């Protein structure tokens, strides 16, 4: 039994498709099929039920699936640990969601201190893409808003970030001492798109009370929303970190009282994957910086 055969088997088991598994493994389909057949011959029985284009795991295949994943993870973790020793720290591969990365990472870099930033490569992506990266080993960890439902991964909440009301400085609400949820729902609203977790959370808050006006314009881009608010098209609820350093001079932001409107920001990683010195150092640096950032 070879590691390459286990990789091919694991890919077919995950995708339930030989063609797509071959593409993922960057080999031809015949080459992949040959290695699967060799593995089946060595184990003494089929690992897949093949019925036309439909592929399902046999009982033996189901038993091998979990063990193959564990063996491949152990192999990769061993390589990473040895590489870490040779390169004196290694390199951190991490990701962050699109409503976190553009604001948090520059802050982290600028506040790294005398120790400086560990070597890293970063990926911006949606939550699903980041989770896939952690599971397939291409990412050491990721920063995202939670909750997320992935039993295999370790999720640690590292900060609570409020959503704040953004408006023109001359808006009538800017003069109020206290802004309540009912005040927000009475205004023309510019929501963040549902493709973002933050957008879905804000939408749920907006639906909860009576007397809400219709959304004026929905955008996946926070900068677009800020420009429209600056033009007086309405108000918006946005993550605090997204507006702290990017507000145009005519804008201001305020906390909406009487609720816990916000998001939990979490660090997610695989509990069985080796984390390099660089990855561990960067995780600690991000956690410290994030609490300073959203708490300021």
Secondary structure, 3 states (H helix, E strand, C coil): CCHHHHHHHHHHHHHCCHHHHHHHHCCCHHHHHHHHHHHHHHHCCCCEEEECCEEEECHHHHHHHHHHHHHHHHHHHHHHHHHHHHHCCCCEEEEECCCCHHHHHHHHHHCCCCCCCCCEEEEECCHHHHHHHHHHCCCCEEEEEECCCCCCEEEEEEEEEEEEEEEECCCHHHHCCCCEHHHHHCCCECCECCCCHHHHHHHHHHHCCCCCCCECCCECCHHHHHHHHHCCCCEEEEEHHHHCCCCCCCEEEEECECCCCEEEEEEEEECCCCCCHHHHHHHHHHHHHHHHHHHC
